[in-house]
């Protein structure tokens, strides 16, 4: 898995207010019902984001991250992957995520992401027009895949994703990508990331890539004091990417 049970996301550089925080249940177009957690920004920026967790699904880390995005002015909803196989119950610490993650498919994940996007866009008065995805580890690659799966997506952000899980959809990618990579990632190699960079360039996919030298897989964690500079820069990269690709709106 990606983050430990004690992990929590670093604070964003811009901290404001958030509203309407809490758990909810969303429904995908195929009828699947799944857990989610949403937070609205008190001051809208015209941006929204769907948070795609690691293999554990809707872990407290990702609920906290949704709140942090809202505090930075980005409406957010974090989704769970396991509604089809594990239902809507709370996950115990010994939840067998390996069994359930093996039953997901890119198509079912995309259907759940689409429901998350629709929820983010459902705010009354000035709903975000520009919606992004961000994912971590398993969710990092799945987030990049949304560039090919979701119409009108503003951008896809991924931490420590594995390129082999994405290559088949490179020709269909439309939304720009942001790749935030650990320089000391044991799950893949820097050569593979470099090849992925070349493949995206050759396919004409707009993308940006930041490699944090010496940082381990799951470095984006405020308990990792030695990697606080990498975490801070990752926040800056994300918020700058979101701002660059956001059509400005105002909530009334």
N, C-alpha and C positions, 0 to 999 in steps of 0.2 A: 504494500500500500504506500501511499505518498506521504501524508502528514501523520504524525503520532496523535494519539487521543488528546494530548496536552497542548498541541500546536494551536496557535491563533494567528490570524493574519496581521501583518504590520499595519500601523496607522497610515492613512493617506496624508500627503503633504497639506491638503486643504481639508479642514474639518469644519463642517457646518452642522445643520440639523437634519433630521429625518422624521418622517411621519408614517402612520399606518403600517407599523412593523408587525409581523406576525405570521403564524403558520396558516396554510391554506391547502386546499385540494384542487388540483387542476385536472381537466379532462382533455385528452388528445382526440384527434379526429376519428380514430379507430375505436373510441369508447374507453380506452385505458384511463383509469383514474390514478393519480399519483400525488405524493406529498411534495410540497414546495414551501418556500419561505420568502416573503417579499418585504421590501422596504422602499418607501417613496422619499424622494428628496424634498426637503422643505422649500428649497429654491431651485426651480427647474432650470436645466441647461439645454433641454431638447434632446437629451441622450438617455437611453435605457440599456440595460445589459441583462443577459441570461447567464447565470453562473453554473458551470458544468463541473461537478465535483470529480474527485478521484474515484477509485473503485468502491468506496464505502457509501457512496450516495450522499444523502442529505445529513452530513456530519456537522456538529456545531461549528467547526472551522468555517464552513461555507455559509451558514446562517450569519455568522459574524461578518464575513466578507461582504454579504449583501448589504448589511447595515453600513459598513465602511464606504461602499460605493455610494449609497444614498447620502451619506454625510459629505461626500465629495461632489454632490450635485447630479448623480446618475441614478435614476430609478433602477431597481434591481430585483430580480427573482432568482433564487437558487432552487434547482430541481433535483428530484430523486430519480434514479434509473430503474427502480425495481417494483413499480406498481403492478406490472403484469405477473410477476412471479412471487413477490413477497407481500403484496397488499399494502395497506395503509398503516400498519402497526409501527410503533416505535422500534428502532433497532437496538437490541442489547449489545453490550460490548463484545460479545462473542458471536455476533452475526456472521453467518457463513457467506460473506460477499463473493467468494470465489465461485460458488455454485451459481449464484444469481447473475454475476457479471458475464458468465459464460453463456447465458441465455439471452443476453441483449443482442441486438443487431443494429447496424448503422441506420436502417430504415425506421425501426421503432424509436431509437434515440432521436432521430430527426423529427419524428411526429411529436414527441414530448417537447422538444425544443420549440417547435412551431407553436405549441400551446403556451409555452412560456413567453414567447415573443408577443402573441396575441394578448396575454395578460398585461404585459408591460405597456402595450399600446392602448390599453383600455381605460387609462386614467381619465377622469372627467375634466374637461377644460385643459387644452394644451398638452395632450398626451404626446410622449416622445415619438417623433417621426424616425429618428435614427437609433436603431437597436443593434447592439453588438452581442457577441458571445465571448466568454472567457472560460478556459478550462485548464485543468491541472492533471498531469500524468495521463492516465486513460482519457480523462476529459480534455486534456490539451490537444491530443490528436483529433478527438471527436469535435472539438470546437473548430479546428481548422477545416474539418470536413463540411461544416455548415456553410462555408463559402460557396460550396457547390450545391448545397441542399435547400437553402432558404432564399426565396426571392426577396429582393429589396433589403437584404442584410447590409448594414453599414460597414461591418468589419468583424474579423474573427481573431481572437487573441488566445495564444496557447502557451502554457508553461510546461517544459520538459516533455513535450509530446514525442511520439515515436514516428518518424517519417514513413516507415513501411505500412503504417495503418492509414495512410493518406494518399499514397502515390496513385492509386487507381482513379481518384477523382480530380487530379490536377487539371486535366483538360476541361473540366466543367466549372472550375472555380471562377467566381465573379467578384466577390467581396475581397477587399484588401486584407492581408494577414499581418499580424505582429507575432513574431517568434521570440520568446523569452527563454533562454537556454542556460542550463547549468554547465559550467566549464568542466566540472568533475562529475558528470552524470554517468552512473554505472549501468543505466538502462539502455544506453546507446552510445555511439561514438561521435567525436567531433567530425570525423571524416564523413559520417552519414549525414550529419547536419549540413556540412559544406556541399555534399552532393544534392541534398534537398534544395538548398539555396540555388544551385545552378539549374536544377530542374524547374523550379518556379520561374526563374529568370527566362529560361528558354521558352516556357509556355506563356510568357507575358503576364504572369500573375503579379499584381502589385504587392510588395511585401517589404517588411523591415525586420531585421534580425539583430538581437543583442545577446552576446555570449558573456556570461559572468565568470571570468577566469577563477578557478579554484573553488567555485561554489558547488555544493552537492545538490543532487536531486532533492527537491523539497526545501530549498534554501529560503523560500518566501514564507518566513515564520518569525514572528517577533521574539520568540525565545532564542533564536540564533543570533546572539549579540555580535558574533564575529562576522556575520553576513548582513549586518544592518544596512551597510552602504549599498549592497546589491539590491536589497529589498526596497530601499528608498528610491533607487534609480528605476526599478521595475514599476513602481507606482508612477513615477514621472513619465516613463515611457507610455504606460497605459493611458494616463489622463491626456497626454499630448496627442496620442493616436486617436482617442475618442473625440477630442476637441477638433482635430483636423478633419475628421470625417462626419461631423455632426452638422446637420442643418439646424440653425438656431430657431427656437420657438420660445414662446413665453406662456406660462400657465396663468389663467385668469380665475 
